[in-house]
Amino acid sequence: MNKTTLVIGASTNCERYSFKAIKALTNNGHNVYALGLKNGAVNGITFDTEKIQYPDVDTVTLYIGVQNQASYYDYIESLNPKRVIFNPGTENDEFEDRLIKKGIQAVEECTLVLLATSQY
């Protein structure tokens, strides 16, 4: 099942996990939006640098550290995703509690592992 996914922290650096996630998501047939600090593209997905109200976002997957997440709280909540994936190194109890109170699933997992094990 195609899950429209927003990758926050998108990078054109092939060593970064956000780069690998965009490739894996698109290769697995998911519709992907990408938000980064700089313009760029991976696998035909062009990054936006502004917080856009994307339609029908099922999943937000985070690749930004906890110290940079607060400015995204309201934005992510406004997208009303079904879940937010906190990849390793992005875990944030405060934000996870906020999401859960709004009925949004907060998952501490690795997007790449979920895809590789058919659990996405």
N, C-alpha and C positions, 0 to 999 in steps of 0.2 A: 504494500500500500504506500503510495506516494505521500510523504509528509513534508509539506512546505516548511522549510527551515531557514531561519535567519542566523547567520554566523556573525557574531560580534567580536571584533578584534582581527578582522581579515588582513592577511599579509601576502605579498608576492614572494616572500622569502621561502623557498622550498624546504627549508629546515624547520619552519614553524608548523606547529600542529594545526593551526587554523587553515593554512595552505593545504595540508594533507586532508583535513576534514572536508574542505570544499571539493577537492578532487574525488574523495570517496563518496560523498553525498551525491554528486552529479553522476558519477559512474554507477551508482546504485539506483538511478532514476528519480531522485528526489528533486523537487523544485527548490532552488536555493537563491536567497538574497544574501548579500554580504555588506557589512558595514565596517569600514576601516578608517584610520586616521589619514591615510593617503589614498589617492586614486590608484587603481590598478585593476587587474583581472586575473582570474585563474579558471581554466577549463571553460572559457567563454562567459564566466560570471563576472560582470563588472561591479566593482565596489562603489558603494555610495559613501560619502563622507558626512552626510547630514542624516539626522534621524527621521526617516520617512515612515509614514503610516502604511506599511505593506498590508495587502489584503490576505486574509485566511492563513495567518502564520500558526502552524501547529506547534512547532518547537523552536525555541531560541537556544542556541548553544554558545556558551561564553568562553572566550579566550582572552579575557582581560582580567588583570589582578584585582583583588578585593579593594585595593586603594583607589581604583579607578571606576568602581561599579556604581557608587552612589548617584552619580549624574545620569545613570541609565535606569534607575529604579522606576520612576514614573513612566518613562517611555516604554519600557518592556511591559509593564502592567497594562498600558494603554493598548498594546497589541492584542491583549487577551489570549495569549497562547495556551495550549493545553498543558505544556510543560516547559521548564527551563532546565537545561543540562549544565551543571557546574563541573567542568572538566577538571582534572587534577591540577591543583594550584589556584583554582578560582573559588573554592569553597567559601561560603559566606553565610554564617548562621543568621545574622540579622536580616539579610535579603531573603533567604530561604523561608524564614518565619513569616515575613510579609507576604510572600507569594502564596504560601499555604493558606493563610487567612483569607486570601482572595480566591481560593479554590483552584489555584494553579499548582500543578505538580512540580516540586523541586527535587531534582535528581542529581546526586553526586556520582557521576559515572564518566567514562571516557567515550565520546562519540565514536571514535575509531574502533574501539573494542565492541561497542554495541552493534555497529555495522558489520564488523568481521564475524560476529557470532549470531547474526540474524536476529538480534533482539531490539533493533532500532524501531 
